[in-house]
Amino acid sequence: MAVPDYIVRMRKHIGHDLLWLPSVSAVIRNDAGELLLGQRADDGRWSIISGFVESGEQPAAALLREVREETGLDVAPVRMSSAVSHPHTYPNGDQCEILNLGFLCRVVSGTARVNDDESVAVRWFPLDRLPELTPHDLLVIAYALRDNPLAGYLPPGTNWEDIPT
């Protein structure tokens, strides 16, 4: 899926300046306990499956849409596992502060595959052999896989720079 139209319209007015955006991420494991990651087309990095919440869309609906668009899988959210914001600068210079809601998900149907132009690969990884991931991805994964049903968040007063890399 391309950048949502509302973001394109805002970028025409603000250029590359900082923009606050809502997003969702899916931590998806298969029956073998492996984690599904996608290799991004824009920068080549591996990451958890994620995307922007569109105008008027509920986060859980955005989650299902993004996972299907990017991987071809139908998933069900098990629980919301994290709520954190983080800065991101895209290769074209667009600056964002992204409020991300992370969800632990289970596969309902389908076979994981590259399903759009946002990814160049989709692959299941054993937890002990994950590729290099961003601090945000690692934090979302940690919150999703911990033995605590409550959503994780950064304590008040914690800045993104305080997160160990």
HELIX and SHEET records of a PDB file:
HELIX    1   1 ASP A    5  ILE A   14  1                                  10    
HELIX    2   2 PRO A   59  THR A   71  1                                  13    
HELIX    3   3 LEU A  127  ARG A  129  5                                   3    
HELIX    4   4 PRO A  135  LEU A  145  1                                  11    
HELIX    5   5 TRP A  160  ASP A  162  5                                   3    
SHEET    1   A 4 ILE A  49  PHE A  52  0                                        
SHEET    2   A 4 LEU A  19  ARG A  29 -1                                        
SHEET    3   A 4 GLN A  95  SER A 109  1                                        
SHEET    4   A 4 ASP A  74  THR A  89 -1                                        
SHEET    1   B 3 TRP A  46  SER A  47  0                                        
SHEET    2   B 3 LEU A  35  ARG A  40 -1                                        
SHEET    3   B 3 SER A 119  PHE A 125 -1                                        
END                                                                             
